[in-house]
Amino acid sequence: MLIQLIGSAVAVAAMVGLAAWARIPRAAPPLDPQTARQLLDLDYPGYPVDAVWISADGQGAIARSGDHALVVAQLGDSWVTRDMPWQAALGSPIKGGRIRLRTADPSAPRLSLAVSGVTPWPPETHEGLVATRDAA
C-alpha cells in the first residue's frame, strides 16, 4: 500500500513537472518588417500595408494601412494582432520608454511596445517608418 502511494506521488509530481515545463514560453526571434507584413497579411487580408514601424526591442510592430493602424505584439511565444485607428495610435501615450496602445477590443491584451531614440514614436514623417510599400 505504501509503495502504491509513493508510486502515485512520483507519477503526479512528474506530470506536474511536465505541465510546468511545457508552459515555459520560447522566445520568438525579433520581428522584422517582412515577418510583420506576413503576419498582418494572414490576419488582415483586405488591408494593404503601406508602411511598418518596428519597436526598439523587435517585440512588436505598428503598420499603417490607410486610416488604420495594424499592431503586432508578442504574447508568450507567439504573436497577436490588433487594429485601431491610425490617429489613435499616433496619440498613444509613451510611459517608461514604451508606447501604450489601447484597442477597442476588451479582450485584447495590453499592448506595450518599446521606443528609443533610434526608433522614435510617432514617426515624424511617413519616411520615418521602417519599410514602405516601394521598399518591400
Secondary structure, DSSP 8 states (H G I E B T S, - for coil): -HHHHHHHHHHHHHHHHHHHHHTS--------HHHHHHHHHHH-TTS---EEEE-TTSSEEEEEETTEEEEEEEETTEEEEEEEEHHHHHT--EETTEEEE--S-TTS--EEEE--SSS-SS-SSGGGSSEEGGG-
